[in-house]
């Protein structure tokens, strides 16, 4: 991933926090004749390995788990807040016109080689962990045990576990770092004016680069 120094984010706790907040990863592996892309919700285990380990599952019918290992490590991309940035929000645009649109975003790319498991206990523990993490914000969290045991057993038999020890972790925070302070303030105001959650999240990231 191309990451200019000004946009580099390498704090492990920050990278892990984005993965947890946006766990649906775009997982890309090199196949024999083409790239293989899957979208998988992952659980991050920070205690396993230098950069942590990703755990997920795929349908048994998905050929990715039967494929031979590719020549290079695969990647999983996690995208955080993103937003189009109009130059109309920049005071500098109104002064001299030398401004163009851009796009702000925060992303994490995890590199690693997957292994797969059909172990029943592993699958049940993983599904419970993934479910509990996503249900904790619900007023009445759903638990795996809420469904009949025979039903969940049948569904577990139709999936295969995937574990990816992270070999390298990259972060890119393109959040208006290169703009002068008045323009950053204009971006924050413009984003907040849109009134949606993602724009507000990006505004918070831009605000981190404003002095005071």
C-alpha positions, -999 to +999 in steps of 0.1 A: +000+000+000+013+034-009+016+054+023+031+089+023+049+096+056+024+123+065-005+097+063+013+069+081-003+054+112+018+027+130+005+028+165-006-008+172-034+002+195-049+026+170-047+000+142-063-027+163-090-003+174-100+003+138-101-034+131-124-040+161-147-011+151-149-022+114-144-060+115-157-068+080-124-073+061-118-075+024-096-105+022-075-110-009-055-141-018-034-149-049-050-178-067-035-198-095-049-176-123-065-147-105-069-128-072-095-144-049-115-119-029-138-126+000-155-104+026-153-118+061-160-105+096-130-111+117-122-113+154-088-099+164-068-117+190-041-092+200-023-117+223-012-141+195+018-129+176+037-096+173+008-079+155-021-101+165-041-129+148-073-126+128-099-153+131-129-158+109-149-184+089-160-191+054-187-213+039-176-249+034-186-245-003-161-216-006-131-230-025-107-206-008-100-230+021-091-259-003-067-238-025-030-244-024-010-216-006-002-187-029+034-174-037+029-144-015+011-136+017-026-125+014-040-092+027-071-082+046-081-046+044-103-029+070-118+005+061-127+030+087-144+064+082-143+079+047-157+110+031-154+132+000-139+165+008-150+195-012-127+225-016-157+247-009-150+240+028-115+256+026-112+293+034-081+292+012-102+283-018-122+315-014-090+335-011-070+323-041-089+294-058-059+271-056-078+240-042-092+208-056-114+181-041-100+151-023-111+120-004-103+114+032-102+078+047-086+056+073-076+020+064-056-008+079-040-036+058-030-068+075-006-092+057-006-129+065-009-165+054-041-183+064-046-217+079-079-235+081-096-257+106-127-279+108-124-285+145-158-284+161-147-268+194-127-241+176-157-232+154-182-231+183-158-209+203-152-186+174-189-182+165-197-173+201-169-148+203-178-131+170-215-130+180-210-117+215-187-089+202-214-077+178-244-082+201-230-064+231-245-031+221-280-045+216-306-038+243-313-076+245-282-093+231-288-125+212-267-155+222-258-186+203-276-207+229-308-189+221-311-211+190-317-249+192-285-269+196-293-291+167-299-261+144-265-245+153-247-278+150-260-282+114-249-246+105-215-251+121-209-282+099-214-259+069-185-236+077-147-238+080-125-217+103-098-194+091-069-181+112-044-155+099-014-146+120-006-110+110+029-108+096+028-071+088+003-043+097+000-010+078-022+020+085-030+050+063-049+079+078-056+104+050-073+130+072-064+165+059-030+166+076-016+186+047-041+215+050-035+247+069-054+251+102-083+273+088-089+247+061-089+219+086-115+238+107-135+243+075-134+205+068-146+197+104-174+222+101-184+209+067-184+173+077-204+179+109-229+198+088-237+167+068-253+152+099-244+115+095-223+092+117-195+085+093-189+122+085-188+129+122-163+101+127-141+116+100-145+151+115-131+136+148-101+123+129-094+156+112-098+175+145-069+155+160-045+174+137-058+208+148-035+226+173-051+234+207 
